[in-house]
Amino acid sequence: MCTYVTETVPVDGSGKGPAGWFSLRHAAVYVDHPYHAPYGHTVNIDFANPDLGPAARVAVELTEQSALALVDAIHAALAAAPPGLAAAPPGPAGGQPQA
């Protein structure tokens, strides 16, 4: 069953593709048929910078259990670090994604 439900969020970071590192602008999360993973459906996460074209994309296909474990691991890592340690620094960009 395809839900066609996609959650998108602006992101500020970097991803590595075939041509090397590039800045990330947004992430899309959806449950759908995977392209490569050997399952009927997966939680798919696309990190991308549309301004740089279709090659500026990092795709991830996870089982539901793996996706939930990843969410928990992110929460645990951030809770264990000093608050604000991985926050975007203040400045002209205001923490917005860079090209």
C-alpha positions as CSV (number, residue, x, y, z in Angstrom):
1,M,0.0,0.0,0.0
2,C,1.4,3.4,-0.9
3,T,0.4,6.2,1.4
4,Y,1.8,9.0,-0.7
5,V,2.3,10.8,2.6
6,T,5.6,12.7,2.6
7,E,7.0,14.7,5.5
8,T,9.6,17.3,4.5
9,V,11.8,19.4,6.7
10,P,14.5,22.0,5.9
11,V,17.9,20.8,7.0
12,D,21.3,22.4,7.4
13,G,24.2,20.0,6.9
14,S,26.3,18.1,4.4
15,G,25.9,14.9,2.5
16,K,28.4,12.9,0.4
17,G,27.4,11.7,-3.1
18,P,29.4,10.2,-6.0
19,A,30.9,13.6,-6.8
20,G,31.9,14.3,-3.2
21,W,30.4,16.5,-0.4
22,F,27.6,18.9,-1.0
23,S,25.4,21.1,1.3
24,L,21.9,19.7,2.2
25,R,18.8,21.9,2.0
26,H,15.9,19.5,2.8
27,A,15.0,16.0,3.8
28,A,11.9,14.1,2.8
29,V,10.6,11.1,4.8
30,Y,8.0,8.7,3.4
31,V,6.8,5.1,3.6
32,D,6.8,3.5,0.2
33,H,8.2,0.7,-1.9
34,P,12.0,0.8,-1.8
35,Y,14.2,1.0,-4.8
36,H,16.9,-1.3,-3.5
37,A,16.1,-2.7,0.0
38,P,14.7,-6.3,-0.2
39,Y,11.3,-5.4,1.5
40,G,7.8,-4.6,0.3
41,H,7.9,-1.2,2.0
42,T,10.5,0.8,3.9
43,V,10.9,4.2,5.6
44,N,12.6,6.2,2.9
45,I,14.7,9.3,3.7
46,D,16.0,11.5,1.0
47,F,18.5,14.2,2.0
48,A,18.9,16.7,-0.9
49,N,19.9,20.0,-2.3
50,P,17.6,20.6,-5.3
51,D,19.5,23.7,-6.3
52,L,22.4,21.4,-7.3
53,G,20.4,19.0,-9.4
54,P,19.3,15.4,-9.0
55,A,22.8,14.1,-8.2
56,A,22.9,16.1,-5.0
57,R,20.8,13.5,-3.1
58,V,21.5,10.9,-0.5
59,A,18.8,8.2,-0.2
60,V,18.3,5.8,2.7
61,E,15.8,2.9,2.9
62,L,15.2,1.5,6.4
63,T,12.9,-1.0,8.0
64,E,10.4,0.4,10.4
65,Q,12.4,-1.0,13.3
66,S,15.6,0.5,12.0
67,A,14.0,3.9,11.5
68,L,12.6,4.0,15.0
69,A,16.0,2.9,16.4
70,L,17.7,5.6,14.5
71,V,15.3,8.2,15.9
72,D,16.0,6.9,19.4
73,A,19.8,7.0,18.8
74,I,19.6,10.6,17.5
75,H,17.7,11.6,20.7
76,A,20.1,9.8,22.9
77,A,23.2,11.3,21.2
78,L,21.8,14.8,21.5
79,A,20.7,14.3,25.1
80,A,24.2,13.1,26.0
81,A,26.0,16.1,24.4
82,P,26.2,19.5,25.9
83,P,23.1,21.5,24.8
84,G,23.7,23.5,21.7
85,L,27.0,21.8,20.8
86,A,25.8,20.8,17.3
87,A,23.6,23.9,16.8
88,A,24.2,26.1,13.8
89,P,26.3,29.1,14.8
90,P,24.7,32.5,14.8
91,G,25.7,34.6,11.8
92,P,24.5,36.2,8.6
93,A,23.0,32.9,7.4
94,G,21.0,32.6,10.6
95,G,21.5,28.9,10.6
96,Q,19.9,28.5,7.2
97,P,21.3,26.0,4.7
98,Q,24.2,27.2,2.7
99,A,24.7,26.6,-1.1
